[in-house]
């Protein structure tokens, strides 16, 4: 059947003409689509969609080239649209994954920081009261050694000694915890 006659029959809604188009073009269009999308099942679905659309819009069709060229161009366009949509989805999923990974890292950092602060506070609570008070004034209130000495009516040297003692105790008691933390971080990284 020549193209002109076939197109005329398609415009009139002839089911024989559609059956002929399906029988002649379905398989080669599926192979063509498969080369574009890389998946035979997906290619068959795309060709089927094009042919169904072709059938549904038979009275609106305006074919300027041959029927074969029109069908191949329609399948090509549908495949390219599918690939474009897939690329957008992959990009979106990739950005979500990156964002989620960053949020997990921030959460893990906050968790580690909180755990370290808890350990630090527990160790500070074990210091002698005078040493604890001097250390907190120095490190948490940001006071200078002279300001602490003046406020507590003690010598600046006593303040320095108490801070040094506190730091030594913190170092000794936090060292095992920091080693474990570093080991855990190394395993996860």
N, C-alpha and C positions, 0 to 999 in steps of 0.2 A: 504494500500500500504506500503510495507516495505521500510526502509530508503535507502537501496542500489539502488533499482529500482527508487525511487523518486529522489534521487540525480543524477542518470544517466539521467533521464528525464529533470531535472533542467539544467544540463550541456548542453543538446541538445536544450534548449530554449523552452521547451513545456509549452504552456500557461495553459494547464490543470493542470500540476504539480504546477505551481505558484498559480493557483486558489486554489488548494488543500491545499498548504502551508498556504495561507492567511486564508482560512476557518477554518483550524484546529488550527493555532497558533495566529492569530491576537488578539482575546479576552484574552486568558490566558497571552500572552506577555504584553498586555496593563495593566492588573491587576498587574503583576509583576513589570512593570515599574512604575506604580502609587505608589506602596509601596516604591520605591526608591526615586522618585522625589516629591511625595506628591500632585500631581495635575493630575487628570484623563485626562483632555484635552491635557496637555503637554505630558503625558505618551503615549496617542494615536498618537500624532505627532511624537514622538521618534520612536515608533514601526513602524509607516508608513515609516519613513525615512530609518529604517533598512531594511524593506522589499523591498522598492524601490531600495535601494543600492544592496540588494541581487539579485533582478531581473536584474538590469543593469550589474552586474558583474558575471552573471551566468556562463559564460565560463571560468572565472578566479578563481572560487571557489575551495578551497582546504580544504575540511572538513575532519578533522582527528578523530573527535568524532561522536556522533550521530547528526542528523540534528537538533533535539530538543535542545541538549546541545549547538550546534553552534549558534542557534538563540538566546537562553537565554543569552549566553555569549556576543553576539553582542549587545543585548539590554542593558545588564548590563554595558558594556563599554561605550555605547552612553550616558546612564544616568549618569554615573560617570563623563564623560567629561563635560556634561551639568552642573552638580553640581559644578565642579571645576571652570568652566567659570563663573558661577553665583557668586561664592565666590570671585573670582578676581574682578568682577564688583562691588560687594558690598563693598569690601575693598577699591577699587578706589574711589567709590562715598563717602564712609565714610571719606577718607583722603581729598577729595575735600571739603566736608562739614566742616571739622575741620579747613582747611586752610581758607575757606571763612569766618567762624566765627571769626577766629583770625584777619583777615583783617578788618572785621567790627568793632571789638573791638578797633583795632589800629586807624581806622578812627574816631570812636566815641571819643576815648581819644584825638586825635588831634583836633577834633571839639570842645570838652570841653576846652582843653588847649587854643585854639585860642580865644574862647569866653571869657574865663577868662582873657587872655592877653588884649583883647579889652576893657573889663570892667576896668581893672587896668589902662590902658593908658588913658581912659576917666576920671577916678578919678584923676590921676596924673595931667592932664591938668587943673583941677579945683583948684589945690593948688596955693597959692600965688607964684609968679615967683621965689623969692629967695628960698623958701622952695622946690619948684619943682626942681630947678637947683641943690640944695644940695642933694636932694634925688636921682636924676638921677646920679650924680657923685658918690654917695656912692654905690647904688645898681646896676647900669648898667655899670659904668666904673670901678668899683671895687677899688675906691680910699679910703684910710683910712681917718678917721676924721681929723687927723693932716694935711694930704696932702690937703684936701679940705679947711681947715682953712687957710693954707699958701697961696693957690692959690687965694682965695677970700679976703684975708686980713681981716679975722674975727677971733674971738676966737674959740678954739676947743669946748668950752661949748656951743656956739651959734650953731655950726654945730650939736652937739648932741641934742640940744633942737629942732632944725628944723626937724631933722630926726625922732625924737620921735613924734612931732606933725603930720608929714606926715603919720607915721605908724598908729597913732590913727585914723586919718581921713579915711585912707584906710580900717582899720578894721571895722569902723562904716558903711562905705558905701558898703563894700564887704560882710559883714555878711548876709544881706538878700539874696543876690545873691548866696552865698555859701550854705545857708539853702535850697534854691530852688534846687540848683544843687545836693545836697546830697539827697533830697527827690526824685528827678527824677532818680538818680542813684539807690536808694533803690528800686524804683518801677520796674526798668528794670532788676535788679539783682534778 
